[in-house]
């Protein structure tokens, strides 16, 4: 019972990586290109089912084995269902907003390109900075998770696995670009579904539940924290998904809007089921007596691994393959997304292809260094969630045609104002400016006993919009005074110049427009 042997663990880990390397390089060599834009994207090429598998692979990572069982041990069934739905349902937003943005910016392949056309270069660079930081943090979280999981499941040092994973994904991503990531995610997505089904059945069959612990655990009851999460998690995850370039690359890769909607709908259902099944291991660990709430040495995030420690080694081996598959699929998506964003936003895709490939390699070095410190994975996610909750609401105003006068100035001020609002709220709530600053990075975590985290996720979007509206009033007032006393035309409410662009789904040109973005 428990861990596979030293030899078996090494064989499972490195044979799995070896298969991904051989397969990835073979695919990459076949789809390689000398065109930078084709290297970075695959616009208008993919049908519904491949898109679904890609969204599934991109939405999941090895970190789910920590975060979802943990929330089940803290908030029970209520928290688990809220978290699973909050993580899966936001994928539907790409089926709704994706067609709108694709028609307004058909030549783009990331959200920042639409932002540049709508709001100007300053706002695009502002969004790009936070997008790149978010992707960087997610890469750190993914490597940190795989390192900790390998150690927990096998007792081996997780560092070699981290390095091998980086080498494998970097090699085939460097050769083939986004196209190879898309194809490998199809394979990995299908493989993950199969392995998860086998793993769940194995865990369910092999686990002995003490029925007396079910009621006494309180995990079937609702809680204050559970109700707080009903608001916090949808806001945090929905807005943060806008920062994940991998989702936008796949949105633009859809052959038609129908294919996109089919893909995200299937992915939403499957991701919700997978996350619920993975998170239920926290419930099983509590009800079988493997995890105890008063054991400080074994936090809820380790519930799944405590459960696996009681199961046969072959089950652990299957889970280990699943973990490597999940992590590799997620990590190469973050890699391709970061390179696509960096090349498009900072260099307008004018860099030589070899330079882009070098960037793929260089970005890995600081990621590995930080991942080795084994930071808390949930905390990493929360920091980026709070930033996105501040920035995304003012950004999305530009999608509404009647608000054509909304400019990049409002988006930037709103994004920064949302973060400042969290500090102001924290300072007032705790009566301490230092704790107000700590709330910006949610140092107290998400599952505290007070209203700090809840207030932060209210302050971020609400404060962001209030600051954006104030910036709008200030800009309009300043332009009016400038026109009045400077003998200039007041054009703040004039519609911007537009140009027609072709529809992605049909050959005929429809009445779709792309505005010349302005910051002021």
N, C-alpha and C positions, 0 to 999 in steps of 0.2 A: 504494500500500500504506500502511496505517496509519490515521491520524486522518481523519475527515470534514472537509470544509472548514469555515471559520468560519461561513458562512451556513447550510450544511447542518446543522451541530451545533446552532445556535440554533433552526433550524426544527424539528428532531426533538424537542429538549427542550421547547420552549414550545408546540408543537402538541399534544404528548402531554399536557402539563399542562392545556392548554386543553380538550381532549376530556374529561379527567377532571373539570374544573370544570363544564363544561356538563352532562355526564351526572349528576354528583353533585348539582348544584343541582336539576336536574329531578326526580331521584328523591327528594331531600330535601323538596322542596315538596309532592310527592305524598303522602309518608308523615308529614308534620309533625303534631305533636300538641300539645295544651295540658295534657296530663297528665304530671307529672314522672316517675312511675315508667315509663310507656310510652315516654317520651323516653329513659330510661336503659337499658331492657331490652326483650326480646321473648320472655318466658317462654312455653314450651310451644307454639311456633308453627312450628318448622322441621323439614323432613324430612331424610333421610340425606344425599342428594347435595349440597344446599346447605350443610349442615353440614360435609361433607368439604371442599368448596371453601373455606369460611371458615377451617377449621383449617389448611389448606394455606397460605392467604394470610397468616394470623396467625403461622404458624411460620417463615415465610421473611422475610428482609429483605435489603437490599442488602449488609449486612455479611457475608453468606455468601460473597461474591466475594473477600473478604480471608482469612477464617479457615480455610475448608476447603482451598483451594489451599495455604495456608501449612502446614497440618498434613501434607499430602501430601508436601511438599518436605522436611519434617523427619523424619517417621516412615513415609513410604512408604505402601504399600497397607494395611498393618496399621493405622496411625494413621487413615487416611481411613475405612476401614470401621468402626472403633470409633467415630469421631466421628459418622459418618452414622447408625449404629444408635442411638447414645446420644442423638442429637437427635430421632430419629423415634419410637422405641419408647415413650418416656415419655408420648406422646400417648394411649396405650392406657389409662393410669391414669384418664383422665377417663371412659372407658367403663365402668370398674370402680367407682371411687369416686363418680362423678357421680350415678348412680341412688340411692346410699345417702344422699348429702347432699341431693339434691333431695327425697327423701321426708321427711327430718328437718327440712328448712327450705324448704318449697315456695314460700314467699313471698319468698325471697331471690333474689339474682342474682349475688352475689359470695361468695367464701369467708369474708370477714370477717363476714358476717351469720350464717352458721352458727357461727362462732367466738364471736360475741356471745351467741347463744342457749345455746351449750354451756359457755362459760367466763366469760361476763360482759363488761361494757363495758371494763374495764381491759385485758384480754387482746385484745379486738377492736381497741382503739385502738393497742395495741402492734404487732399484726400489720398494721394499716392503715398505720402509719408506714413500716414496712419495705416493704410493698407499693407504696406511693406513691413511695418512694425508688427502688425497683427499676424501676418504670415510667418514672420521670423519667430514670434512667440509660439505659434502653433507648431513650428518645426522643433523648437526646443522642447515643448511639452511632449511631442510624439517620441523623440529620442529618449527623453527622461523616462517616459512610460515604458518603452521597450526594455530599457536597461533594468528598471526595477522589476518588471515582470519576469524577465529571464532569470534574474537572481532568485525571485520568489518561487518560481516553478522548478528550477533545476539546482539551485545552490551555487551555480557558476557565477563568475564575474561577468556582469552584463556589458562591460566596456568593449570587448572584442565584437560582440554582436552589433553594437551601435556602429562601430567603425565599418564592419562588413556591410551593414545595411546602407550606410552612406556611400560606400564605394560602388555597390551594386546599382543603386538607383541613379547615382551620378553618372556612371558609365553609359547606361542605356538612354538616360535623359539627355546627356550631352550629345550623343550620336543622333538620336531621332527627334528630339524636341517634344512638343505637346502630343504629336500624333502617337508616339510610342506609349506615352502615359495613358492616352485614351484607350488604346488597344489592350495594354496590360491590365488596366482597370476593368475592362470587360471580363477578362479571364479571372482576375483576382476576385471580382465581385461575385461571379458565379461560384467560384471555389469557396468563398466565405459563406455563402448561403448553405452550401452542402455541409461544410464542416460545422457550422453553428447548429444545424438540425441534429447532427450526430452527437455533438457535445452536449446539447440540452437534454436529449434523450438519455445519454449516458449518466449525466449528473442526476437527473430525475430518478432514474432507476436505482442508482447506487446510494442515494441519500436516504437515511432513516430519520423521519420527522417525529419528534415528540409532540403529540397532539395537545398535551397539557400546556405547552409553551405558546401555543398559537394565540389564545385569548390573553394570557398573562403578559405577553410581549407588548401588547397595545398597538401593534403594527397594522391592525385592521381598522383602527380608529383615526379620525381626522385630528389635526393639530393646528395650532396657531402658525407654526412655521410652514406647514403644508399649505395653508391658505395664503400666506405671504408669497409663496413660490408660484401660486396661480398667476400673480401679476409679474413677479420678478423675472422668471424664466422665459416667458414668451417675449417680453421686451428685450431682454439681454440677447437671446439667441436669434430672434428675427432680425434685429438691427445688425448683429455681428455677421450674419450670413452675407450681408452686402459687401463686407470686407474680404470675403474669401474668393480670390480670383479664380480658383478652380471651378467654382459654380458658374461664374460668368463665361469662362472659356467654353464650358459645356453648353451653356445657354445659347451662345452664338454659334456653336457647332451644330445645332439642330437643323435638319434639312428644311422642315416647315414648322410653323407654329403648332400644328396638330401633333407632330412628333414630339415637340418640346413638352406639351401638356400631357401627353401619354407617358413620357419618360418621368416627369416629376411626380405624377400621380402614383405610378407604380412604386417609385422610390419612396414616396411618403409612407405608403402602407407597409412596405417591407422594412424600412428603417424603424418605424414605430414598433413593429412586432419584434425585431431583433433586439432593440434597446430594452423592451419590456422583459424579454426572456433573459437577457444578460443581467438586468437589474434584479430579477427575481431570485438570483443566487444569494443576494443579501437577505431576503426573507427566509430562504431555505437554511442559510447558515445560522440565523437566529433561532429558527424553530427546531433545528436539529441539535442545538446546544454547542455547535462548533464556535460560534461567535457570541460573546457575552457583552452586554452594554457597559458593564462596569470594569472591563478589562482595558486599562489605559495603554497597555503594550500592544494591543491589537485593535487599531481603529477600524471603523466601518469600511474604509476603503480597501481593507485587506480581507474582507469577508469572503469573496470568491476564492481567494488563494488558501484561506483556512479550510474552506470546504473541499477544495481540490486535494489538500493534504491528506484527507481521509479516504480518497478514492484510489482505485488501481492506477498504476503508473501509465498504462496504455491510454487512459482517459486524459491524463496530464499531457501525454505526447500529442494527442489530437488537438488539445487546446493550444499547445505550443505552436503547432503548424498554423492554427487559426490566427494567433496573435501576430506571427511574422507576416502572414498574408495581409491582415488588416493594416499593420504598421507600414509595410512597404507600399501598399496601394495609396494610403493617405499621404505618406511622405513624398512620393514622386509627384503627387498632385500639387502639394505645397511648393515643391521645387520649380515645377513648370510654371505655376502661377506667379511666383516671385520674379522669375526671369522675364516672363511676359510683361508683367507690370513695369519692372525696371526698364526694360528695353523700350517699351511704348511710351511711358510717361517721361522718362528722363532724356531719352535720345531719339524719340520719334522713329524708332525702328531703322535708324540709319547706321547703326554700328555694323561692322563686318561680322559675318556669322561666327568666325573663330573667336571674336571678342565675346560674343554672347555665350559661347560654350565655355570660355574661361570663367565667366561670371557664375555659371552654374557650379563650377568647382569651388571658387573662392568663397561663395556664400556659406558653404558647409562648415568651414573652419570655426568661425565664432559660434555657430549653432552647437557643434559638438562640445566645445569648451564649456558653454553654459549648461548644456544638458547633463554633463558629468557631475554637476553640483546637486542633481536630483531635486529640483525645486518642486513645490506642491503644484500639481497639474491643474487642479481646479482654480487656484489663485491666478495662474497664468491666464486661463480663459476669462476670468472675471475682470481682470484689468482691461483687456481688449473689449469686453462686453460693455463696460461703463463708457469707454471712449466712443464706441459706435452708437450707444444710446443717446449720446450728446449730439453727435454729428449727423446721423442719418435723417432724423425728422426734418431739419431745415433743408437738407439736400433734396429730399423727395418733393418739396413744394414745387420745384422746377418742372416736374412732370405734368402739372396741371396747367393747361393752356391759358386759362384766365389769369394766371399769376405770371404772365410773361415779363412783367416789370421786376420780378424777383431776381436779384443778382448774386454774384459770388461773394460780395462783401457780407451779405446777410448770413450766408452759409458758414463762412470762416468765423465771424463773430459769434454766431449761434453755437458752433462746435466748441469753441474755447469757452464761451459763456456757460455751456452745460457743465463742463468740467469744473469751472469756478463755482457754479451753483452747488455742486456736491460738497465742495470745501465750505461754502457758506452754511449749508444745512448742517454739516457735521460739526462745525464750530458752535453753532447755536444749540444743537441737540445735546452735545456733550459738554458744552461750556468750556471748551479747550481747543485752541487753534491747532495744536499739534495733532490731536485726535481727528480734527477736521481734515488735516492733510493726509493722515493715515487712511481715512475713509476713501480717498480717491483711489488708492490701490487696494482697498478692501482688506486691510491687514487683519481685521478681525474675522475675516472669512464670510461666507454666505449664510452659514447655519448658526449664527449667533442667537442669543436669547433676547436681544433688544430689537428696536425698529431701525437700526442704523443702515443695514443693507437695503431694506425696503425703501427707506427714505432716499437713499442714494440713487436708486433706480427710478424714483419719482422725480427727484431734483434734476437729474441729467437731461431727460427729454423735455420736461416742462420748462426748466430753466433755459435750456438751449433755444427753445422756440420763443420764449420771452425776450431773451437777448437778441435773437434774430429780428424780431418785430421792432425792438428798440433801434437796432442798426438800420432797419428799413426806414423808419421814421427819420432818423438822423440823416441818412443819405438823401432822402427826398427833400428834407428841409434845407440841407446844405446846397443841393443842386438848384432849388428854387431861389434861394438867396443869391447864389452865384449868377443865375440868369437875370434876376431882377436888377441887381446892382452892377453886373458886368456886361449888360447889354447883349446877352446871349440867349439863344432859343432854349426854352425849357422842354427837354425831350425825354424826361424820365419815364413818361407813360406812353411813349411811341413804341409801336411794335418793332422788334428787331428785324433786320433784313433776313430773308429766308431763301432757301434754294430747294428745288425738288430733288428727291432721291428715289431710286427704284425700289419696289417692294421685293422682299426676300422670297415670298412664296410664289409670286406670279411673274410672268415675263413682262406684263404691262406695267407702266409706270402709274402709280397712284399718287394722290395728293398728300404726300408725306414730306415733312420739312425738317431741316436742320438749321438751327439758329446760330448766328455768329456770337459766341459767348462773350459776355462782358463781366468784368469784376465790379466796376462802379456804374 
